[in-house]
Amino acid sequence: MRGLLQVIEYGWAAVTSGPH
């Protein structure tokens, strides 16, 4: 599921870059 992958990437970005 591409949607799931996007959610994971979005969450990872939030953890590494911090909340947007």
BADO-869010 format. One record per residue (C-alpha): residue in one letter; y negated, x, z. Coordinates in steps of 0.5 Angstrom, whole numbers, plus 500, padded with zeros to 3 digits. Each point is the difference from the previous one (the first is absolute). Example, Ala and Ser with C-alpha at 12.3 -4.5 7.8 and 13.67 -1.06 7.14 Angstrom:
2
A509525516
S493502498
END
This chain:
20
M500500500
R493503498
G497496505
L504503506
L498507497
Q493498500
V500498507
I503506502
E495504496
Y494496503
G503501507
W501507499
A493501498
A497497506
V504504504
T498507497
S493498498
G499495506
P498493500
H495498494
END
